[in-house]
Structures are given as structure tokens and as C-alpha cells.
């Protein structure tokens, strides 16, 4: 799951080396934190949060396939 979010985020930003995804897992819940350079934050969030919502939708599909739940925080 971490790799999926990292790949999507790196393809959206202008500074892909600044993308960091950290994961913590409790039982069946996976919490992911996505950090980017401050000037790339808008590209990851998108207008009215549409891109962030799409990333979360893909993440939840992957998590469901693995029998888990996932949460993504964009920092």
C-alpha cells in the first residue's frame, strides 16, 4: 500500500525526491502519512481535494483487497 501511494505522489509532483510516505499498522488498520515539498502540496491535493480523494479511493481498494482498512493523511 505504501508503494502505491508513493508511486502516485511521485508522478504528480515536480520534486519527487521530497516525497515521503510513512506507514504504521495496528491489527487491520494501516495509517499512512504523505509528505511532500510545500510547493507540491497543491498538486497532490488538487482542486477541491479531488486528487487527494482519488488517491484515497485507490488506497482503500488496495487495502480492501488485502483485508485491511487504510487511512491517508497528507501533511
mmCIF file of the N, C-alpha and C atoms, coordinates in Angstrom:
data_MODEL
# 
_entry.id   MODEL 
# 
loop_
_atom_site.group_PDB 
_atom_site.id 
_atom_site.type_symbol 
_atom_site.label_atom_id 
_atom_site.label_alt_id 
_atom_site.label_comp_id 
_atom_site.label_asym_id 
_atom_site.label_entity_id 
_atom_site.label_seq_id 
_atom_site.pdbx_PDB_ins_code 
_atom_site.Cartn_x 
_atom_site.Cartn_y 
_atom_site.Cartn_z 
_atom_site.occupancy 
_atom_site.B_iso_or_equiv 
_atom_site.pdbx_formal_charge 
_atom_site.auth_seq_id 
_atom_site.auth_comp_id 
_atom_site.auth_asym_id 
_atom_site.auth_atom_id 
_atom_site.pdbx_PDB_model_num 
ATOM 1   N N  . UNK A 1 1  ? 0.828   -1.193 0.000   1.00 0.00 ? 1  UNK A N  1 
ATOM 2   C CA . UNK A 1 1  ? 0.000   0.000  0.000   1.00 0.00 ? 1  UNK A CA 1 
ATOM 3   C C  . UNK A 1 1  ? 0.868   1.250  0.000   1.00 0.00 ? 1  UNK A C  1 
ATOM 4   N N  . UNK A 1 2  ? 1.916   1.216  0.787   1.00 0.00 ? 2  UNK A N  1 
ATOM 5   C CA . UNK A 1 2  ? 2.820   2.355  0.858   1.00 0.00 ? 2  UNK A CA 1 
ATOM 6   C C  . UNK A 1 2  ? 3.423   2.652  -0.512  1.00 0.00 ? 2  UNK A C  1 
ATOM 7   N N  . UNK A 1 3  ? 3.792   1.601  -1.221  1.00 0.00 ? 3  UNK A N  1 
ATOM 8   C CA . UNK A 1 3  ? 4.407   1.763  -2.538  1.00 0.00 ? 3  UNK A CA 1 
ATOM 9   C C  . UNK A 1 3  ? 3.442   2.382  -3.543  1.00 0.00 ? 3  UNK A C  1 
ATOM 10  N N  . UNK A 1 4  ? 2.178   2.022  -3.452  1.00 0.00 ? 4  UNK A N  1 
ATOM 11  C CA . UNK A 1 4  ? 1.170   2.552  -4.378  1.00 0.00 ? 4  UNK A CA 1 
ATOM 12  C C  . UNK A 1 4  ? 1.024   4.053  -4.192  1.00 0.00 ? 4  UNK A C  1 
ATOM 13  N N  . UNK A 1 5  ? 0.885   4.486  -2.942  1.00 0.00 ? 5  UNK A N  1 
ATOM 14  C CA . UNK A 1 5  ? 0.729   5.916  -2.649  1.00 0.00 ? 5  UNK A CA 1 
ATOM 15  C C  . UNK A 1 5  ? 1.985   6.684  -3.052  1.00 0.00 ? 5  UNK A C  1 
ATOM 16  N N  . UNK A 1 6  ? 3.136   6.111  -2.755  1.00 0.00 ? 6  UNK A N  1 
ATOM 17  C CA . UNK A 1 6  ? 4.393   6.775  -3.094  1.00 0.00 ? 6  UNK A CA 1 
ATOM 18  C C  . UNK A 1 6  ? 4.547   6.921  -4.611  1.00 0.00 ? 6  UNK A C  1 
ATOM 19  N N  . UNK A 1 7  ? 4.198   5.904  -5.355  1.00 0.00 ? 7  UNK A N  1 
ATOM 20  C CA . UNK A 1 7  ? 4.304   5.955  -6.814  1.00 0.00 ? 7  UNK A CA 1 
ATOM 21  C C  . UNK A 1 7  ? 3.372   7.019  -7.399  1.00 0.00 ? 7  UNK A C  1 
ATOM 22  N N  . UNK A 1 8  ? 2.136   7.070  -6.921  1.00 0.00 ? 8  UNK A N  1 
ATOM 23  C CA . UNK A 1 8  ? 1.176   8.061  -7.414  1.00 0.00 ? 8  UNK A CA 1 
ATOM 24  C C  . UNK A 1 8  ? 1.661   9.472  -7.097  1.00 0.00 ? 8  UNK A C  1 
ATOM 25  N N  . UNK A 1 9  ? 2.106   9.689  -5.865  1.00 0.00 ? 9  UNK A N  1 
ATOM 26  C CA . UNK A 1 9  ? 2.547   11.021 -5.453  1.00 0.00 ? 9  UNK A CA 1 
ATOM 27  C C  . UNK A 1 9  ? 3.779   11.466 -6.230  1.00 0.00 ? 9  UNK A C  1 
ATOM 28  N N  . UNK A 1 10 ? 4.731   10.567 -6.425  1.00 0.00 ? 10 UNK A N  1 
ATOM 29  C CA . UNK A 1 10 ? 5.952   10.926 -7.168  1.00 0.00 ? 10 UNK A CA 1 
ATOM 30  C C  . UNK A 1 10 ? 5.653   11.297 -8.615  1.00 0.00 ? 10 UNK A C  1 
ATOM 31  N N  . UNK A 1 11 ? 4.624   10.697 -9.186  1.00 0.00 ? 11 UNK A N  1 
ATOM 32  C CA . UNK A 1 11 ? 4.288   11.020 -10.572 1.00 0.00 ? 11 UNK A CA 1 
ATOM 33  C C  . UNK A 1 11 ? 3.574   12.362 -10.698 1.00 0.00 ? 11 UNK A C  1 
ATOM 34  N N  . UNK A 1 12 ? 3.051   12.897 -9.599  1.00 0.00 ? 12 UNK A N  1 
ATOM 35  C CA . UNK A 1 12 ? 2.310   14.157 -9.644  1.00 0.00 ? 12 UNK A CA 1 
ATOM 36  C C  . UNK A 1 12 ? 3.176   15.390 -9.383  1.00 0.00 ? 12 UNK A C  1 
ATOM 37  N N  . UNK A 1 13 ? 4.224   15.257 -8.595  1.00 0.00 ? 13 UNK A N  1 
ATOM 38  C CA . UNK A 1 13 ? 4.970   16.417 -8.116  1.00 0.00 ? 13 UNK A CA 1 
ATOM 39  C C  . UNK A 1 13 ? 6.160   16.753 -9.002  1.00 0.00 ? 13 UNK A C  1 
ATOM 40  N N  . UNK A 1 14 ? 6.706   17.965 -8.808  1.00 0.00 ? 14 UNK A N  1 
ATOM 41  C CA . UNK A 1 14 ? 7.884   18.384 -9.560  1.00 0.00 ? 14 UNK A CA 1 
ATOM 42  C C  . UNK A 1 14 ? 9.177   17.987 -8.853  1.00 0.00 ? 14 UNK A C  1 
ATOM 43  N N  . UNK A 1 15 ? 9.103   17.717 -7.541  1.00 0.00 ? 15 UNK A N  1 
ATOM 44  C CA . UNK A 1 15 ? 10.269  17.286 -6.775  1.00 0.00 ? 15 UNK A CA 1 
ATOM 45  C C  . UNK A 1 15 ? 10.000  15.903 -6.180  1.00 0.00 ? 15 UNK A C  1 
ATOM 46  N N  . UNK A 1 16 ? 10.114  14.853 -6.990  1.00 0.00 ? 16 UNK A N  1 
ATOM 47  C CA . UNK A 1 16 ? 9.766   13.513 -6.500  1.00 0.00 ? 16 UNK A CA 1 
ATOM 48  C C  . UNK A 1 16 ? 10.675  12.997 -5.382  1.00 0.00 ? 16 UNK A C  1 
ATOM 49  N N  . UNK A 1 17 ? 11.875  13.553 -5.253  1.00 0.00 ? 17 UNK A N  1 
ATOM 50  C CA . UNK A 1 17 ? 12.777  13.115 -4.189  1.00 0.00 ? 17 UNK A CA 1 
ATOM 51  C C  . UNK A 1 17 ? 12.299  13.565 -2.813  1.00 0.00 ? 17 UNK A C  1 
ATOM 52  N N  . UNK A 1 18 ? 11.438  14.556 -2.761  1.00 0.00 ? 18 UNK A N  1 
ATOM 53  C CA . UNK A 1 18 ? 10.930  15.085 -1.499  1.00 0.00 ? 18 UNK A CA 1 
ATOM 54  C C  . UNK A 1 18 ? 9.717   14.317 -0.966  1.00 0.00 ? 18 UNK A C  1 
ATOM 55  N N  . UNK A 1 19 ? 9.207   13.382 -1.739  1.00 0.00 ? 19 UNK A N  1 
ATOM 56  C CA . UNK A 1 19 ? 8.023   12.620 -1.326  1.00 0.00 ? 19 UNK A CA 1 
ATOM 57  C C  . UNK A 1 19 ? 8.431   11.577 -0.291  1.00 0.00 ? 19 UNK A C  1 
ATOM 58  N N  . UNK A 1 20 ? 7.720   11.579 0.847   1.00 0.00 ? 20 UNK A N  1 
ATOM 59  C CA . UNK A 1 20 ? 7.965   10.600 1.901   1.00 0.00 ? 20 UNK A CA 1 
ATOM 60  C C  . UNK A 1 20 ? 6.634   10.024 2.338   1.00 0.00 ? 20 UNK A C  1 
ATOM 61  N N  . UNK A 1 21 ? 6.568   8.715  2.412   1.00 0.00 ? 21 UNK A N  1 
ATOM 62  C CA . UNK A 1 21 ? 5.374   8.038  2.893   1.00 0.00 ? 21 UNK A CA 1 
ATOM 63  C C  . UNK A 1 21 ? 5.788   7.153  4.056   1.00 0.00 ? 21 UNK A C  1 
ATOM 64  N N  . UNK A 1 22 ? 5.154   7.382  5.207   1.00 0.00 ? 22 UNK A N  1 
ATOM 65  C CA . UNK A 1 22 ? 5.424   6.546  6.374   1.00 0.00 ? 22 UNK A CA 1 
ATOM 66  C C  . UNK A 1 22 ? 4.152   5.782  6.717   1.00 0.00 ? 22 UNK A C  1 
ATOM 67  N N  . UNK A 1 23 ? 4.331   4.560  7.159   1.00 0.00 ? 23 UNK A N  1 
ATOM 68  C CA . UNK A 1 23 ? 3.186   3.706  7.455   1.00 0.00 ? 23 UNK A CA 1 
ATOM 69  C C  . UNK A 1 23 ? 3.291   3.166  8.869   1.00 0.00 ? 23 UNK A C  1 
ATOM 70  N N  . UNK A 1 24 ? 2.156   3.095  9.540   1.00 0.00 ? 24 UNK A N  1 
ATOM 71  C CA . UNK A 1 24 ? 2.063   2.430  10.834  1.00 0.00 ? 24 UNK A CA 1 
ATOM 72  C C  . UNK A 1 24 ? 0.826   1.540  10.795  1.00 0.00 ? 24 UNK A C  1 
ATOM 73  N N  . UNK A 1 25 ? 0.960   0.353  11.365  1.00 0.00 ? 25 UNK A N  1 
ATOM 74  C CA . UNK A 1 25 ? -0.111  -0.634 11.241  1.00 0.00 ? 25 UNK A CA 1 
ATOM 75  C C  . UNK A 1 25 ? -0.541  -1.123 12.618  1.00 0.00 ? 25 UNK A C  1 
ATOM 76  N N  . UNK A 1 26 ? -1.852  -1.127 12.836  1.00 0.00 ? 26 UNK A N  1 
ATOM 77  C CA . UNK A 1 26 ? -2.458  -1.665 14.050  1.00 0.00 ? 26 UNK A CA 1 
ATOM 78  C C  . UNK A 1 26 ? -3.520  -2.665 13.635  1.00 0.00 ? 26 UNK A C  1 
ATOM 79  N N  . UNK A 1 27 ? -3.344  -3.929 13.991  1.00 0.00 ? 27 UNK A N  1 
ATOM 80  C CA . UNK A 1 27 ? -4.277  -5.001 13.634  1.00 0.00 ? 27 UNK A CA 1 
ATOM 81  C C  . UNK A 1 27 ? -4.627  -4.939 12.149  1.00 0.00 ? 27 UNK A C  1 
ATOM 82  N N  . UNK A 1 28 ? -5.824  -4.466 11.828  1.00 0.00 ? 28 UNK A N  1 
ATOM 83  C CA . UNK A 1 28 ? -6.243  -4.400 10.424  1.00 0.00 ? 28 UNK A CA 1 
ATOM 84  C C  . UNK A 1 28 ? -6.335  -2.972 9.902   1.00 0.00 ? 28 UNK A C  1 
ATOM 85  N N  . UNK A 1 29 ? -5.781  -2.010 10.622  1.00 0.00 ? 29 UNK A N  1 
ATOM 86  C CA . UNK A 1 29 ? -5.819  -0.609 10.211  1.00 0.00 ? 29 UNK A CA 1 
ATOM 87  C C  . UNK A 1 29 ? -4.407  -0.143 9.865   1.00 0.00 ? 29 UNK A C  1 
ATOM 88  N N  . UNK A 1 30 ? -4.255  0.428  8.690   1.00 0.00 ? 30 UNK A N  1 
ATOM 89  C CA . UNK A 1 30 ? -2.966  0.959  8.248   1.00 0.00 ? 30 UNK A CA 1 
ATOM 90  C C  . UNK A 1 30 ? -3.103  2.470  8.114   1.00 0.00 ? 30 UNK A C  1 
ATOM 91  N N  . UNK A 1 31 ? -2.267  3.206  8.827   1.00 0.00 ? 31 UNK A N  1 
ATOM 92  C CA . UNK A 1 31 ? -2.240  4.666  8.737   1.00 0.00 ? 31 UNK A CA 1 
ATOM 93  C C  . UNK A 1 31 ? -1.020  5.082  7.925   1.00 0.00 ? 31 UNK A C  1 
ATOM 94  N N  . UNK A 1 32 ? -1.263  5.850  6.869   1.00 0.00 ? 32 UNK A N  1 
ATOM 95  C CA . UNK A 1 32 ? -0.183  6.337  6.024   1.00 0.00 ? 32 UNK A CA 1 
ATOM 96  C C  . UNK A 1 32 ? -0.117  7.857  6.100   1.00 0.00 ? 32 UNK A C  1 
ATOM 97  N N  . UNK A 1 33 ? 1.098   8.382  6.156   1.00 0.00 ? 33 UNK A N  1 
ATOM 98  C CA . UNK A 1 33 ? 1.320   9.831  6.136   1.00 0.00 ? 33 UNK A CA 1 
ATOM 99  C C  . UNK A 1 33 ? 2.128   10.163 4.889   1.00 0.00 ? 33 UNK A C  1 
ATOM 100 N N  . UNK A 1 34 ? 1.613   11.088 4.100   1.00 0.00 ? 34 UNK A N  1 
ATOM 101 C CA . UNK A 1 34 ? 2.281   11.518 2.874   1.00 0.00 ? 34 UNK A CA 1 
ATOM 102 C C  . UNK A 1 34 ? 2.808   12.926 3.083   1.00 0.00 ? 34 UNK A C  1 
ATOM 103 N N  . UNK A 1 35 ? 4.105   13.083 2.881   1.00 0.00 ? 35 UNK A N  1 
ATOM 104 C CA . UNK A 1 35 ? 4.739   14.398 2.999   1.00 0.00 ? 35 UNK A CA 1 
ATOM 105 C C  . UNK A 1 35 ? 5.405   14.745 1.680   1.00 0.00 ? 35 UNK A C  1 
ATOM 106 N N  . UNK A 1 36 ? 5.212   15.999 1.248   1.00 0.00 ? 36 UNK A N  1 
ATOM 107 C CA . UNK A 1 36 ? 5.832   16.479 0.018   1.00 0.00 ? 36 UNK A CA 1 
ATOM 108 C C  . UNK A 1 36 ? 6.446   17.847 0.291   1.00 0.00 ? 36 UNK A C  1 
ATOM 109 N N  . UNK A 1 37 ? 7.157   18.369 -0.696  1.00 0.00 ? 37 UNK A N  1 
ATOM 110 C CA . UNK A 1 37 ? 7.658   19.736 -0.598  1.00 0.00 ? 37 UNK A CA 1 
ATOM 111 C C  . UNK A 1 37 ? 6.455   20.676 -0.552  1.00 0.00 ? 37 UNK A C  1 
ATOM 112 N N  . UNK A 1 38 ? 6.589   21.788 0.114   1.00 0.00 ? 38 UNK A N  1 
ATOM 113 C CA . UNK A 1 38 ? 5.449   22.695 0.313   1.00 0.00 ? 38 UNK A CA 1 
ATOM 114 C C  . UNK A 1 38 ? 4.882   23.223 -1.010  1.00 0.00 ? 38 UNK A C  1 
ATOM 115 N N  . UNK A 1 39 ? 5.735   23.435 -2.014  1.00 0.00 ? 39 UNK A N  1 
ATOM 116 C CA . UNK A 1 39 ? 5.226   23.942 -3.292  1.00 0.00 ? 39 UNK A CA 1 
ATOM 117 C C  . UNK A 1 39 ? 4.500   22.861 -4.099  1.00 0.00 ? 39 UNK A C  1 
ATOM 118 N N  . UNK A 1 40 ? 4.687   21.591 -3.747  1.00 0.00 ? 40 UNK A N  1 
ATOM 119 C CA . UNK A 1 40 ? 4.000   20.496 -4.440  1.00 0.00 ? 40 UNK A CA 1 
ATOM 120 C C  . UNK A 1 40 ? 2.724   20.053 -3.734  1.00 0.00 ? 40 UNK A C  1 
ATOM 121 N N  . UNK A 1 41 ? 2.432   20.613 -2.594  1.00 0.00 ? 41 UNK A N  1 
ATOM 122 C CA . UNK A 1 41 ? 1.272   20.196 -1.816  1.00 0.00 ? 41 UNK A CA 1 
ATOM 123 C C  . UNK A 1 41 ? -0.027  20.371 -2.605  1.00 0.00 ? 41 UNK A C  1 
ATOM 124 N N  . UNK A 1 42 ? -0.157  21.461 -3.320  1.00 0.00 ? 42 UNK A N  1 
ATOM 125 C CA . UNK A 1 42 ? -1.369  21.712 -4.098  1.00 0.00 ? 42 UNK A CA 1 
ATOM 126 C C  . UNK A 1 42 ? -1.564  20.705 -5.214  1.00 0.00 ? 42 UNK A C  1 
ATOM 127 N N  . UNK A 1 43 ? -0.466  20.212 -5.772  1.00 0.00 ? 43 UNK A N  1 
ATOM 128 C CA . UNK A 1 43 ? -0.570  19.231 -6.845  1.00 0.00 ? 43 UNK A CA 1 
ATOM 129 C C  . UNK A 1 43 ? -1.067  17.888 -6.324  1.00 0.00 ? 43 UNK A C  1 
ATOM 130 N N  . UNK A 1 44 ? -0.713  17.557 -5.101  1.00 0.00 ? 44 UNK A N  1 
ATOM 131 C CA . UNK A 1 44 ? -1.149  16.293 -4.504  1.00 0.00 ? 44 UNK A CA 1 
ATOM 132 C C  . UNK A 1 44 ? -2.596  16.389 -4.040  1.00 0.00 ? 44 UNK A C  1 
ATOM 133 N N  . UNK A 1 45 ? -2.993  17.549 -3.551  1.00 0.00 ? 45 UNK A N  1 
ATOM 134 C CA . UNK A 1 45 ? -4.365  17.717 -3.061  1.00 0.00 ? 45 UNK A CA 1 
ATOM 135 C C  . UNK A 1 45 ? -5.329  17.965 -4.215  1.00 0.00 ? 45 UNK A C  1 
ATOM 136 N N  . UNK A 1 46 ? -4.957  18.800 -5.161  1.00 0.00 ? 46 UNK A N  1 
ATOM 137 C CA . UNK A 1 46 ? -5.816  19.072 -6.313  1.00 0.00 ? 46 UNK A CA 1 
ATOM 138 C C  . UNK A 1 46 ? -6.904  20.075 -5.988  1.00 0.00 ? 46 UNK A C  1 
ATOM 139 N N  . UNK A 1 47 ? -7.619  20.490 -7.029  1.00 0.00 ? 47 UNK A N  1 
ATOM 140 C CA . UNK A 1 47 ? -8.712  21.447 -6.845  1.00 0.00 ? 47 UNK A CA 1 
ATOM 141 C C  . UNK A 1 47 ? -9.830  20.793 -6.063  1.00 0.00 ? 47 UNK A C  1 
ATOM 142 N N  . UNK A 1 48 ? -10.226 21.445 -5.004  1.00 0.00 ? 48 UNK A N  1 
ATOM 143 C CA . UNK A 1 48 ? -11.282 20.975 -4.108  1.00 0.00 ? 48 UNK A CA 1 
ATOM 144 C C  . UNK A 1 48 ? -11.004 19.572 -3.572  1.00 0.00 ? 48 UNK A C  1 
ATOM 145 N N  . UNK A 1 49 ? -9.727  19.186 -3.504  1.00 0.00 ? 49 UNK A N  1 
ATOM 146 C CA . UNK A 1 49 ? -9.343  17.901 -2.936  1.00 0.00 ? 49 UNK A CA 1 
ATOM 147 C C  . UNK A 1 49 ? -9.636  16.696 -3.799  1.00 0.00 ? 49 UNK A C  1 
ATOM 148 N N  . UNK A 1 50 ? -9.835  16.904 -5.080  1.00 0.00 ? 50 UNK A N  1 
ATOM 149 C CA . UNK A 1 50 ? -10.214 15.793 -5.962  1.00 0.00 ? 50 UNK A CA 1 
ATOM 150 C C  . UNK A 1 50 ? -9.107  14.762 -6.125  1.00 0.00 ? 50 UNK A C  1 
ATOM 151 N N  . UNK A 1 51 ? -7.866  15.207 -6.262  1.00 0.00 ? 51 UNK A N  1 
ATOM 152 C CA . UNK A 1 51 ? -6.764  14.259 -6.441  1.00 0.00 ? 51 UNK A CA 1 
ATOM 153 C C  . UNK A 1 51 ? -6.522  13.492 -5.145  1.00 0.00 ? 51 UNK A C  1 
ATOM 154 N N  . UNK A 1 52 ? -6.582  14.182 -4.010  1.00 0.00 ? 52 UNK A N  1 
ATOM 155 C CA . UNK A 1 52 ? -6.419  13.511 -2.719  1.00 0.00 ? 52 UNK A CA 1 
ATOM 156 C C  . UNK A 1 52 ? -7.509  12.461 -2.524  1.00 0.00 ? 52 UNK A C  1 
ATOM 157 N N  . UNK A 1 53 ? -8.711  12.789 -2.918  1.00 0.00 ? 53 UNK A N  1 
ATOM 158 C CA . UNK A 1 53 ? -9.825  11.841 -2.796  1.00 0.00 ? 53 UNK A CA 1 
ATOM 159 C C  . UNK A 1 53 ? -9.595  10.637 -3.692  1.00 0.00 ? 53 UNK A C  1 
ATOM 160 N N  . UNK A 1 54 ? -9.081  10.860 -4.897  1.00 0.00 ? 54 UNK A N  1 
ATOM 161 C CA . UNK A 1 54 ? -8.807  9.760  -5.819  1.00 0.00 ? 54 UNK A CA 1 
ATOM 162 C C  . UNK A 1 54 ? -7.698  8.856  -5.283  1.00 0.00 ? 54 UNK A C  1 
ATOM 163 N N  . UNK A 1 55 ? -6.664  9.445  -4.697  1.00 0.00 ? 55 UNK A N  1 
ATOM 164 C CA . UNK A 1 55 ? -5.581  8.652  -4.103  1.00 0.00 ? 55 UNK A CA 1 
ATOM 165 C C  . UNK A 1 55 ? -6.131  7.804  -2.958  1.00 0.00 ? 55 UNK A C  1 
ATOM 166 N N  . UNK A 1 56 ? -6.971  8.397  -2.134  1.00 0.00 ? 56 UNK A N  1 
ATOM 167 C CA . UNK A 1 56 ? -7.570  7.650  -1.021  1.00 0.00 ? 56 UNK A CA 1 
ATOM 168 C C  . UNK A 1 56 ? -8.464  6.515  -1.522  1.00 0.00 ? 56 UNK A C  1 
ATOM 169 N N  . UNK A 1 57 ? -9.177  6.734  -2.617  1.00 0.00 ? 57 UNK A N  1 
ATOM 170 C CA . UNK A 1 57 ? -10.035 5.699  -3.183  1.00 0.00 ? 57 UNK A CA 1 
ATOM 171 C C  . UNK A 1 57 ? -9.204  4.515  -3.665  1.00 0.00 ? 57 UNK A C  1 
ATOM 172 N N  . UNK A 1 58 ? -8.109  4.786  -4.355  1.00 0.00 ? 58 UNK A N  1 
ATOM 173 C CA . UNK A 1 58 ? -7.220  3.717  -4.813  1.00 0.00 ? 58 UNK A CA 1 
ATOM 174 C C  . UNK A 1 58 ? -6.624  2.983  -3.616  1.00 0.00 ? 58 UNK A C  1 
ATOM 175 N N  . UNK A 1 59 ? -6.220  3.738  -2.606  1.00 0.00 ? 59 UNK A N  1 
ATOM 176 C CA . UNK A 1 59 ? -5.637  3.142  -1.404  1.00 0.00 ? 59 UNK A CA 1 
ATOM 177 C C  . UNK A 1 59 ? -6.639  2.221  -0.709  1.00 0.00 ? 59 UNK A C  1 
ATOM 178 N N  . UNK A 1 60 ? -7.872  2.662  -0.589  1.00 0.00 ? 60 UNK A N  1 
ATOM 179 C CA . UNK A 1 60 ? -8.884  1.834  0.071   1.00 0.00 ? 60 UNK A CA 1 
ATOM 180 C C  . UNK A 1 60 ? -9.194  0.583  -0.734  1.00 0.00 ? 60 UNK A C  1 
ATOM 181 N N  . UNK A 1 61 ? -9.115  0.666  -2.056  1.00 0.00 ? 61 UNK A N  1 
ATOM 182 C CA . UNK A 1 61 ? -9.328  -0.521 -2.886  1.00 0.00 ? 61 UNK A CA 1 
ATOM 183 C C  . UNK A 1 61 ? -8.215  -1.543 -2.656  1.00 0.00 ? 61 UNK A C  1 
ATOM 184 N N  . UNK A 1 62 ? -6.980  -1.080 -2.584  1.00 0.00 ? 62 UNK A N  1 
ATOM 185 C CA . UNK A 1 62 ? -5.852  -1.972 -2.324  1.00 0.00 ? 62 UNK A CA 1 
ATOM 186 C C  . UNK A 1 62 ? -5.969  -2.574 -0.925  1.00 0.00 ? 62 UNK A C  1 
ATOM 187 N N  . UNK A 1 63 ? -6.348  -1.757 0.042   1.00 0.00 ? 63 UNK A N  1 
ATOM 188 C CA . UNK A 1 63 ? -6.482  -2.242 1.422   1.00 0.00 ? 63 UNK A CA 1 
ATOM 189 C C  . UNK A 1 63 ? -7.593  -3.278 1.536   1.00 0.00 ? 63 UNK A C  1 
ATOM 190 N N  . UNK A 1 64 ? -8.703  -3.048 0.871   1.00 0.00 ? 64 UNK A N  1 
ATOM 191 C CA . UNK A 1 64 ? -9.810  -3.998 0.903   1.00 0.00 ? 64 UNK A CA 1 
ATOM 192 C C  . UNK A 1 64 ? -9.392  -5.333 0.301   1.00 0.00 ? 64 UNK A C  1 
ATOM 193 N N  . UNK A 1 65 ? -8.612  -5.280 -0.744  1.00 0.00 ? 65 UNK A N  1 
ATOM 194 C CA . UNK A 1 65 ? -8.127  -6.500 -1.385  1.00 0.00 ? 65 UNK A CA 1 
ATOM 195 C C  . UNK A 1 65 ? -7.255  -7.314 -0.430  1.00 0.00 ? 65 UNK A C  1 
ATOM 196 N N  . UNK A 1 66 ? -6.531  -6.614 0.454   1.00 0.00 ? 66 UNK A N  1 
ATOM 197 C CA . UNK A 1 66 ? -5.675  -7.277 1.433   1.00 0.00 ? 66 UNK A CA 1 
ATOM 198 C C  . UNK A 1 66 ? -6.405  -7.581 2.738   1.00 0.00 ? 66 UNK A C  1 
ATOM 199 N N  . UNK A 1 67 ? -7.692  -7.217 2.818   1.00 0.00 ? 67 UNK A N  1 
ATOM 200 C CA . UNK A 1 67 ? -8.471  -7.484 4.021   1.00 0.00 ? 67 UNK A CA 1 
ATOM 201 C C  . UNK A 1 67 ? -8.187  -6.520 5.155   1.00 0.00 ? 67 UNK A C  1 
ATOM 202 N N  . UNK A 1 68 ? -7.793  -5.302 4.832   1.00 0.00 ? 68 UNK A N  1 
ATOM 203 C CA . UNK A 1 68 ? -7.457  -4.288 5.836   1.00 0.00 ? 68 UNK A CA 1 
ATOM 204 C C  . UNK A 1 68 ? -8.204  -3.004 5.545   1.00 0.00 ? 68 UNK A C  1 
ATOM 205 N N  . UNK A 1 69 ? -8.061  -2.050 6.449   1.00 0.00 ? 69 UNK A N  1 
ATOM 206 C CA . UNK A 1 69 ? -8.583  -0.700 6.242   1.00 0.00 ? 69 UNK A CA 1 
ATOM 207 C C  . UNK A 1 69 ? -7.391  0.245  6.221   1.00 0.00 ? 69 UNK A C  1 
ATOM 208 N N  . UNK A 1 70 ? -7.509  1.326  5.466   1.00 0.00 ? 70 UNK A N  1 
ATOM 209 C CA . UNK A 1 70 ? -6.388  2.252  5.331   1.00 0.00 ? 70 UNK A CA 1 
ATOM 210 C C  . UNK A 1 70 ? -6.866  3.688  5.490   1.00 0.00 ? 70 UNK A C  1 
ATOM 211 N N  . UNK A 1 71 ? -5.969  4.508  6.027   1.00 0.00 ? 71 UNK A N  1 
ATOM 212 C CA . UNK A 1 71 ? -6.221  5.926  6.219   1.00 0.00 ? 71 UNK A CA 1 
ATOM 213 C C  . UNK A 1 71 ? -5.008  6.694  5.699   1.00 0.00 ? 71 UNK A C  1 
ATOM 214 N N  . UNK A 1 72 ? -5.242  7.759  4.938   1.00 0.00 ? 72 UNK A N  1 
ATOM 215 C CA . UNK A 1 72 ? -4.143  8.555  4.384   1.00 0.00 ? 72 UNK A CA 1 
ATOM 216 C C  . UNK A 1 72 ? -4.234  9.981  4.894   1.00 0.00 ? 72 UNK A C  1 
ATOM 217 N N  . UNK A 1 73 ? -3.157  10.445 5.501   1.00 0.00 ? 73 UNK A N  1 
ATOM 218 C CA . UNK A 1 73 ? -3.038  11.834 5.946   1.00 0.00 ? 73 UNK A CA 1 
ATOM 219 C C  . UNK A 1 73 ? -2.000  12.518 5.070   1.00 0.00 ? 73 UNK A C  1 
ATOM 220 N N  . UNK A 1 74 ? -2.359  13.652 4.509   1.00 0.00 ? 74 UNK A N  1 
ATOM 221 C CA . UNK A 1 74 ? -1.435  14.417 3.672   1.00 0.00 ? 74 UNK A CA 1 
ATOM 222 C C  . UNK A 1 74 ? -0.923  15.583 4.503   1.00 0.00 ? 74 UNK A C  1 
ATOM 223 N N  . UNK A 1 75 ? 0.385   15.633 4.697   1.00 0.00 ? 75 UNK A N  1 
ATOM 224 C CA . UNK A 1 75 ? 0.972   16.642 5.554   1.00 0.00 ? 75 UNK A CA 1 
ATOM 225 C C  . UNK A 1 75 ? 1.861   17.564 4.760   1.00 0.00 ? 75 UNK A C  1 
# 
